[in-house]
Amino acid sequence: MMFSDAGKAVRFDENDVRPMGRAARVVRGMMLEEGQHVISMLVAESEAQSVLTATENGYGKRTMIGEYTRHGRGTKGMIAIQTTERNGRVVGAVLVDETDEIMLITTGGVLVRTRVSEVRLMGRATQGVTLIAVDDGNRLSGVQRVVESDAAADAAVDPAGDPEAGPAADPAADPAGDGSPDGPKPTPA
């Protein structure tokens, strides 16, 4: 799937793009009008996933992948989200699952982390809902899926609270206290 900042998306089978060498000419994935740019390329693995799109004025929505019908590559695409004066241009599109979290980043340096489940599922040709309130002069500059949750990070920290120390040593597994489970090794004479 390819997404443009004009709110359009193209979905095609990756086999429509044949393997080529580094020096080969490329094939067209999406036809763009003057002033438009591709802002995201996604590889969908399952119809159960959804795409979260976000616009520069802080609006966004989730849409199930099944709503993006497959077409041939090189077309202008279908509407992924309305780009109106209210919404502004699209700044990001990410594949998400219901249990994921996202991070929203504004040009003013504000970061907001939120659960994907709090963003409503909507159809492709809608304007979306408010993801983040942006102040005058600022805009949303990006959206990213958060890969690791705080719970996973806390589990990686040892009981003493030192993340560098690694797992706590088990005295029963190291009776000699020298790092080997069998005790000290004899030194050659």
Secondary structure, 3 states (H helix, E strand, C coil): CEEECCCEEECCCHHHCCCCCCCCCCCCCCCCCCCCCEEEECCCCCCCCEEEEEECCCEEEEEEHHHCCCCCCCCCCEECCCCCCCCCCEEEEEEECCCCEEEEEECCCCEEEEEHHHCCECCCCCCCEECCCCCCCCCEEEEEEECCCHHHHHHCCCCCCCCCCCCCCCHHHCCCCCCCCCCCCCCCC
